[in-house]
Amino acid sequence: MKNINGKTVLTLGVIAFTLILAFILNGALDSYVRRILNLCAIYAIISLSLNLVNGFTGMFSLGQAGFMAIGAYAVAIFTVPAELRASGFYLEPMMPLLANIELPLIAALLLGGLLAALVAFVIGFPVLRLRGDYLAIATLGFSEIIRILFTNMQSVTNGALGIKNVPQLSNMFLIYLAAVITIALLHLLLTSSYGRALKAIREDEIVAEAMGINLLKHKLAAFVISAFFAGVGGGLYGALLGTVDPKNFIFTLTYNFVLIIVLGGLGSISGTVIASFIITIGMEWLRFFDEPLKLFGIEILIFRPGLRMVVFSVLLMVIVLFFQKGIMGQREISFDMLRRIPLRFGKRREDR
């Protein structure tokens, strides 16, 4: 009991330290660095939502971009000041039912998450009966349907023009608070009996069903919960950008999150968070490859727009070769693991 209490205190201490550090850095860092770190946290939220389905439940979904779009548009529609909406909706006025409704950001985020969960619940019944590549294609198709619907709902979403003047969110404390809450809730879910049922489905559906686990019920619940967090993450993403456009949510966006969960480890919360920071910061750090470079007065011809992605892809291939199950595999960072690290180094020194 004392051990459990000690771990709980340490966990709460780490959470408090993270939030205090985010609060301090919010005022100390410049806007560019703050934006990148905020994007890391948002990507972590969305990647964790995808890992719940793909990594912990063993399904193969590619619909995160669609659920993100629902959350982002919910935030954009309900947080833009009413007096500024007419200037944005100049081709066709905004639907009167929505034109004067304003919500605070947190309420809009929750609404976006709930709407995404509702859509996931509706499409989940027919889609989740599929498996493997068929499920991936079906969820990808629904994601594109959602994006195309938003492109054509002129009086609600302003169509292809998108919604501007979204109140920008650059507060690191609020974004990291959302990330910490997401991590905590998913950890509690996955360490419960319900989470163990999801992992049993991942390992062997036939055995899980023989043990009395309702496959469709558990898959649907995981799909809906995943969509909720993707909707919240999409809302934060839209608020961070300050504008919401259908082109922001093309299906290739989902591949970024697939890349994160594969690199971090399918079935690992810790790995997903680590990979979110590595990939997001790495993409920015390698941006100089896209700029022209002169060396001793000679222009290096290979430094052209697009080289960054080539270099980044090669680096990822090298990492995946050495970490075939991802950085963490299915393991999690724990205090016991951290405590064993000095012991391992000590044993290596003794062996030498």
N, C-alpha and C positions, 0 to 999 in steps of 0.2 A: 504493500500500500504506500509505503514511504517512497519507493522507487517511482511509482506512478505519479505521485504528487510532485516529486522532484522534476520529472520529465515535463509535467504540465506547466510548472513554473518556468522552466527553461524555454518551453515553446512560447508561452505568453511573453517572455522577455525578448525573444527573437522577433516576435510580431511587433512589440512595442518599439524595439530598436529600429526595425525597418520603417515603420510609419514616422518615427521621429526624424530619421535620416532623410526620408522623402520630404518632410516638412522643411528641414533645414536647407536641403539642396534646391528646393523650389525657389528660394530667394537668392541662392548663391550662384547658380548656374545661368549661363546665357540661354536665350530662347531656343537656339538650334540644338544644343546638347539636351536641354530639357525636353524638347519635342521628340528626340530619338529615344530617350529613356522612357518617356510616356508611351511611345509606340511599342517598345519592348514589353511593357506591362499589358497593353491591350492585346498584342499578339499572343501573350501567354494565356490570357483569358480565353481567347478564341481557340487556340491550339489545345488547351485543356478540355474544352467542350468537345472537340473532335476526337481527342484521345479517349474520352469516355465511351464513345461508340466504337471507334476503330481499334483502340488498344485494349480496353478493359472488357468490352463485350464481344469483340471478334468479328464485328460487321465491317463492311467496306462502304462508307458513305462519302460522297463528294458534294454535299449540299450546303456546306457552311456559308458560302458566299451569298446564297439566297436568304438564309436566316439573318445574316449580317445586314443585308439590305433592308429587311423588315424593321430591324431595330434602329438602323440609321435614319430611315425615313420617318419613323415614329418620333424620334427626337427632333428631326428637322421640321416636321409639320407642326408640332405642338410647342416648340420652344422659340421659334422665330417671333419677334414682337409683332403683334397684330397690325400695327401701323406701317410696318415695312413689307408686309406680304403682298400688297397690291403692286408695288414696284417690281416684284419678282415674277408675279403671275400676270404678265402683261398680254400674253397671247390669249389666254382664257382665264377669267376670274376664278379664284379659289372657291371650292364648294362652300356655300353659305353655312352649312352645318358645322364646318370646321374653321371657318374664317376667323372667328373671334375667340376660339378656345386656346388659352395659354396654360401650360403646365410647367412647374419647376423641373429642373433637369432630372432629378432622382425619380420623380413620378413618371417622366417620359421614358427613362431607361427601363423602369419596371414594366411599363405598358408595352414597350417594344419587345422586351423579353417574353411577356405573356402572349403577345400576338404571334411571335415566332413559334412559341410552344404550341399554340392553338393550330397553326398551319401544319406543324410537324405531326400533331395528333391526327389531323384530318388525312394527310397523305400517308401516314405511317401504316394504317391498316392494310391498304393494298400493296405498298412498297416493301414492307418488312417481311412479306412472305417470300420475297426473292432472296437469293444468296450470291455472294461473291461478286463477280464482274457485273452481273445483271442488276444487282442492288446499286452498285456504283453508277452505272449508266442511268438508272431510273432517278436516283437522287440528283445527279448532275442535270438531268433533263428538267426536273422540277425547279432546280435553282435558276436555270435559264428562263423558265416560264415566269417565275416571280419577277426576274429582272425585266423581261419584256412587258409584263403587265404594268410595272411601274413606269416604263418608258411611254406607254400609251394612255395612262390615266392622267390626262392633262389637268383636269380640274382638282386633282388631289395631290399629285406629285410634281406638277409642272412639266411633265413629260421629259423629253430629252434635254431640256434646258437645265433641269435640276433645281435644287433649292439653295439659294444663297442667303447670306446674312444670318447663318446659324451662329448663336452665341458660342464663341470659341472657349474650349476648356483646355487650359494649360497647367492647371493646378496638379502637381505631382502627388500631393497628399491624397486627394480624392481618387485619382486613378489607381494609385497603389493600394488604397484602402479597398477599392473594388476588387483588385487582384488578390489581395490577402483573403477577403471574404470568399471569393471563388475557390481558392485553394483549400481553405478550411472546410467549406461545405462539401466539396468533392472528396476530401480526405475522410470526413465523417461518413459520407455515403459509402465509399469504397471499403471502409473498414467495418461496416455493419454487415449483418447477415444478407441484406439485399445486395451489397457489393460483392460478397462471396458468391452469390447466385449468378451475378453477371460474369464473374471470372470462370465459374463452372461452365457457363454457356460458351465462353471463348475457347475453353480447352476441349470440350466435346459435347455437342448439342444433344446427341442421342443419350449419353449417360446422364446429362443434366435433366433431360425430360423424364428418364426412367426414375430419377430421384424425386420427382414430383414438382419440378420447376416448370412453370408455365412460360414457354419460350416467347410467344407473341406478347404476352403481358409485360415481361421483363424487358424485352427488346424495345417495345413501344415506350415504356417508361424512360429507358436510357436515351432513346431518340428525342423524346420531348424535353427532358432535362438538358440534354446537349443543345437543343435548339434555343432554349431559354437563355443559357449563358452566351451562346453565339449572338443572340439578339441584343443582349446587354453590351457585349463587346463591340458589336456593330454600331450601337448608339454612341458609345465612347469614341469610336473611330470617326464617326461623322462629326461629333462635337470637337474632336481634336483638329480635324481638317477645316471646319468652319463652313463647309459646303458639302452637299450630297448630290451625286450625279450617278445615273445608271451605269456609266462606264467604269465607275470605281468598283463595281461588283461583278465584273465578268468572271466566267468560271475558272480562269487561270489563277485568280486570287486564292482559291481553295488549295491549289498546289503548294503555295507557300506554307500553309499550315500542315499539309501532309508531309512536306519536307521537314518541318520542325519536329513533328512527333516521331518520324522515322529516325532522325538524327539523335533526338533526345532519348528515345526508347519507347516502343509501343508498350503501354502499360506502366508507365512511370510518370508520376506527377513532377518529381524533382527534375528528371531529365527533360521534360517538356519545358519547364521554366528556364532551365539552363540554356537549352537550344534556342529558345525565343530570343534571349539576349545575344547569343553568339551570332545567329543568322542576321538579326536586325542591325546590330552594330557592325558586323562584318560587311554587310552590303554597303553601308555608308563609308566604312574605312577604305574599301577598295574603289571608291568612286574616282580616285585620281587616275585610274587606268582608262577612263573615258575621256580624259583631257589630253590635248596635244602635248608632247614632251620633246624638248630639244636637249641633246647631250653634246657638249663641245661644239655647239652651233649647228649640229646635224639633227634634223627632225626624225624621231623614231616613228616609222610609218605604222607600226602595229598598234600604237596608242590611239585608238579611235573609239567613238561611242559604240558600246556593245562589248568591248574587251573585258569590262568588269564582270559581266555575267559569265564569260568564258573562264576567266581565272577563278571565279567563285565556284563554278561547277566542278572544275578540276580539283580544287581544294576539298570540296564536299565528297567527291569520289574517293580521294585519298583517305579522308576520315572514315567513310563507310567501310573501306577495305580493312582498316585496322580495328574498327568498332562495328562489327557486322550486326550486332543487336542494338546498336545505338550507344550513346555515351553511358547510360545507366542500365540499359536492358529493361528488366522489370523490377529493378531494385529502387529503393528510396533512400535519400539521405536521412540518416537518423543520428541521434546522439551516441548510440552504441557504435555505429560505423566510424564516427569522428574520433571516438575514444580509442578505437583499435588502430587508427593510423599511426600514432607514435610508437605503439607496440610493434607494428610491422617493420617500421624503420629501425627500431632497436634490434630486432631479430636479424635483419639483414646485416647490420654492422657486426653483430656477434659472429655471424657465419663467415664474414670476411676475416 
